């Protein structure tokens, strides 16, 4: 089984171009690349679901009505992202093994929008007429249990996952990787880079 995820931190330059920063380098994304990258950020996506997630994101952004994406264009965009190390794949006999293989090569950093960013997003939602309930989602902060807070402290010290799991028993390693995976999905942690990329 093959599982994909996005790597890096999204940025935007003064001209409004979509950038992703990995290992102190910034890459400009164009065409379908921003949609592919964004659709699998903070997620571990099966190989055959990447296209559907990209299409769903484009539909939400109301891009699908004005533009159709061919399989060739999608394949080219995904291949280009993989070549530059902005999208990576993990492989294993099942989904959990593929995710663990990916995480074992990852450098993870704490991630979370600042209070100012959350406030800006809230007021932007209000100004566009989305309503109070939907706008309030922008203000939410992920709630962490004790084990997640402990993992967050470990990641703040050192984000190299391979170093953390080196001296763990198999049970401890499985629990640790499962917690990290969950925190990536909660958008508390993000994969900043990969070792050997």
N, C-alpha and C positions, 0 to 999 in steps of 0.2 A: 504494500500500500504506500502511496505517496501523498504527503501532506505539504501544503504551501503556506507560507506566512510572509508578511512584509517586514523589512528591516529598515531602521533609520528613524529620524525625527523630521516631521514635516515643517517646512519653513516657506516663506514667501519673500521674494525680493521686492525692491521698490517699484518695479514695473508690474508687479502682480503675478510673476511667473511662479509656477508650482515647483518648489525645490524639496529635495530630501537630502538630509545631512547624514553621512556615514563616515566614521573614522576621520573627522575633520575635513572631509571633502563634501562639496555640494553638487548634486546632480539635478539638472533641469529635466522634468518630465513633460512629455508632450503627447498629443494624439490621445490614444486610449490609455496610455501609461498611468496618468493620475487616477483614473477610475479603477484600473486593475489593482494598483498599489493600495488605494484607499479602501477598496472592498475587502481586502484580506488583512488589513492592519488590525492588531489586537484579536486575531483569530487564527485558528489552525484549520485550513480548508482543504478538503479532499480534492484531488486533482480534477475530477470531473464536475466539481461545483464552482470552480473559479469563474468560468464564463457567465453562469447564471447570476452569481453575486455581483459581477461587474454590471450586467444588464439591469439588475434590480436597482443598483445605485444610480445608474444613468436615468432610469425611469423616474426615480424620486427627484432627481435634479432636472427633470423634464428635458433631457437631452435626446431621448429615444425618438421623440416625435420629429425631430429635425435631422436626425442622422442615424443611419443603420451601420452596424459593425459586421464586417465579414469575418469568417473563421480565420482567414489569412491575416487580416489586420490584428485580430486578437492574438493569434499565435506569435506574430512578429513582436507585438508589444510585450507579451509575457517573456519571450526569449530574450529581448533586450534588457528587461528588468533583471532577469536571472543572471545574464552576463555581467551586469554592473554590480551584482551583489545586493540589489535592492529588494529582491524577492528570492527566497531560498526554499528548498524542498528538503524534507526529511523522509527517509524511507525505512520501513520496518514490516514485520509480518502482520501487524495490525496497526490501527490508528494510534493507540497509546505508545507503542514502540517507536513509531515514526515521530510523534511529538517529543518523546524523551530524547531521541537521537538529535533532533533539532535543538532542543534546549541544552543538551550537553555541549554543543559548540557555540552557545550564545554568550554574549556579553549583555547583561540586562541592567537597565537603569530605572530608578523610580520615575514615574511619570504621573502627572496630574495637572489639569489646568489650574492656574492661579485663581485666587478669589476674584481678582480684577477681570480675568478672562471669563469666568463664569457669570459675573455680573453683566459684562458687555453682551454675552450671548443671551442672557435673560432679557435684557432691554431690546436687543435686536429682534428676538422672537415676538415680544410685545408689539414693537413698532410695525412688524409685518403682518400683524393680525392673527397670529397663531392661537392666541388665547392664553389665559393665565395657567391653566393646568399643563399645557405643553411647554410653556416657557419655564415653568418651575423645574422641569427636568434638567435644565441647564445649571441649576444651582445645587443639584445633588452631589454629594461626596460619597464615595464607596465606603461602606462600613466594613471594618476588618476585625476578625476575631484574634485571639491571643497568638495562635500559631502564625497567622498572616502578618501580624505586627512583628513577630520575631524574625520571620523571613525578610520582611522589609528592612529591618535593622541590618541583617546580614548582607543584603544587596547594597545597602548604602555604604557599607564598609568595602565590599568588593563584589562587583557584578559578574565576575567570571564564574559561571555555573560549574564548569569542570573542576575548579579548585574546591568548591563547596562539597561536591559529591565524592571527591577522591577518597576521603576517609570515612564515608558513611557505610553502614550496612545496607544490604539490598532493600530492606523494609524502610529504613530511614530515607534512602535515596528516592524510592517510589513516592513516599509521602511528601518529600521536599519538592520533587518535580511536579507532582499533582498540585501542590499549593502554588508553585510558581506559575504553572499553566493557568490556574484559576485567576490569579492576580493579573496576568496579562489580559485575560478575557474581561476582567473588571476595569481595565484601563488604569490600574495602579502601577503596573510595571510595563516597560516596553523593551523590545529587542533593539538595542542601539547598534550592534555590529555582530559579526560572526568571526570566530577564530578561523584562520586559514583561508579567509576570503580575500 
